[in-house]
Amino acid sequence: MLSRLIAFVPRIVARVTAAGVIGLLAASPALAEKPVDVKGDPNDFVSAVADNALEALRQEPAAKRGDIKVINALVEKYVQPYVDLEKTTRLAAGRYWRQATPQQRTDLTEAFKGTLIRTYSGALSRVDEVSALTMNPFRGEAGADDVVVRSSLSQRNGPAVNIDYRLEKTASGWKIYDLNVEGIWLIQNYRNQFADEINRNGIDGLIASLNSRNK
């Protein structure tokens, strides 16, 4: 079910900085981007981020071919600024996060980033002109600092997919840190996997396992 995460994958998020990747991104067609108000209405915030990311994917031929470097670059530009990947990783690691050293936390966050990109690159490559995110009415409390934004993603070959985004209001504005696709929350799903691997091989074992699959 998780392979249907076609939205912008917060999960999702990449911070690739290699010069070659930046060069690939610079070659992308210019986009008429929607302004993203990080301190505005939560629904409008998610809608703008998602629409910009989807349009970027549509216009990049290499992304449609599943090129991981190009997808990384697009995610970095259009998604990463609006996602708290460290919080996502911390919550997925649960109590083991407190046992990790600062370097292990950094390494685990980077490894998890790679895992999410690898897992969902196939779905992202299938984004086309039909793919569109429709926002559902916001039902959260006005002024709340932690909210859930609900949406539906249409796709060419299949029914619409229900996607919820969990947001936290930070000093710099809204940040996405979890998402739910058809009843499955990203953090909860990975928390069980992380715990099993750490119990067997420790935190370094989890990092090594994620990195080996990302190659």
N, C-alpha and C positions, 0 to 999 in steps of 0.2 A: 504493500500500500504506500509506503513512504517514497517509492520511486516515482510516484505521481506528483511529487512536489515540483510543480512547474512555475510557481510564482517567482519571486526574485530570490528565493532561497536565502533567507537571512542567515537561513541556515545556512550560516550560509553566506558565507562571506569570505572574501579573500583579500590578502594584503601583499600580493606579489609586487616586488619593486624592481625586478630585473629590467635593465635598460631595453632589452629586446622586447619585453612585454609592453613597456610604455610606448615603444615605437609602433608596435602593432595597433595599439589603441589609437595613436595619433592618426593612423591611416583610416580610421572608421569615418563614415559619412557624418557630416554635421547634423545635429539633432535640434529640433525645436523643443527644448526641454521645458517641462512644467516647473514653475518655481516651487520649492519645497519649504514650507513654513514649519520648522522644527518645534515651534512653540505655539502652534495653532491648533485647530481642531484635529483630534486623532485620526478620524476617518479621512480627512483631506490630506493629512500627512502621509498615511500609508498609500492612498490612491496615487499621489504624485510620485512617490518613490517607485512604486510598482509600475506605473505607466511609463516612466522614463526608462526603467530597466528593460521592460518588454520591448519598447520601441528600439532600444539599442541592440537588443538581440535580433530583432527582425532585420535590421539593416546591416548586420555583419555576417557576410557569407561564411567566414571561417567558423563562427559560432554555430551556425547551422550544420556545419560538418562535424561538430563535436570537438573542435580544437580547444584543449584544456587551457592553454596559455591565453588564448583570446578570451575565453569565458572568465578566467581568473581576472583578467584586466578589466573587463566590463563590470564584473561584480565589485571589484575594488573601487571603480569610479562611481558607479550608480547605486551601490548598496552599502558598502562598508562604512561610509560616514554616518549611517543611520542605524547601525547595529552594534550592540554591546556583546561582542563575541566572547570576551573574557568572562562576563557574567553567565553566558550560556554554558561555557565550559565548566565554570565553577559549580553551577547548579547540577550539571550532568555528573560531575565527579563526586558531588555530595560531601560526606564527611572526610573523604580521602583528600580533598583539596586542602584542608587544614594541615594535613601531614606532609604535603608537598613543599619542597623548597621553592624560592622565587624562580630559580632557573627551570625547575620542573614544571612550574605553572606556565611559564612562557612557552616552553617546548610542547607542553600538552595542548595549549591553545592553538599553536601553529599546526600541530599534527591533526587536531580536530578540524581545523579549517580545511586542510587538504582532503580529509575524508569526506567532508560535506560536498566540496566541489566535485570530487571524483564520483561520488554517489549520484549526484543530481545533474551532472553534465549532459547525460543522455536526454533527460527530460527537457533541459534548457534548450538543447539543440532542436527540439521539435516545436518551439514557439513559432507561430506564424501569424498572418494577418487576422486570423479568426480569434486567436487567443486574446482574451480581455478579462479584466478584473472588475467585478461589480460589487460595490460596497453595500452591505446591509445597514439598516438604521442603527445608529449607535445607542446602546442601552446602558452604558456605564454612568456612573455618578459624575455630575459636573464638578470639576475641580479635583477629581481623584488623581493620584500620582501613579497608579498602576491600573491599567485598563486592558480590556480585550476588544479588539476590532475584528468584526466578522465580515467575510467576503465570500464570493463565489467566482471561480475561474472557469470560463468557457473554453472549450477546446474542440478542434475539428473532428476528431475520431473518438468520441466518447461523451458521456454525460458531464455536466458541470461538476467541478470539484469544490467542496466546501473547505475554506481555509480561514483559520482564525490566527490573529497576530497578538501576542502579549507585549505590551509596551510599558516602559517605565519613564516617568518624567524626571530628567536629571537637570543639573544646573545649566547644561548646554542645550536642553530641549528633549524631545521624545527620542527614545532609543528602543528598537525592537530587540527582544532577547529570547523569545520562544515562539513557536508556531504549531498549530494543530491542523493536520490534514485528515479529514474524514474521521475524527475522533481519536487520532493518535498524536499526542504531544511529543515534539522532538526531544525535549530534555528528559522526559520520563522514559522514552524508548532507549536512549543512550545511557541513562543512569544504570540500568540493569546490566547492560553490556560492559560498561566501564568497571562496575563492581566485580563482575565475574573475572575479568582479566587481571585486575589489581590483586584480587585474592589469590590468584595463581602465580603471578609473576611480578607483582609490585607496580609502582607508578612508572618506573623506567620501562618495565615490560610492556605496559599499555602504550607508552609513547612509541616504543620500538615497533610494536605490532601495527599501530596506525600508520607509521611512516613506511613500513614495508609494503603495506597495501596501496600506498599512495604513489609508489614508483611506477 
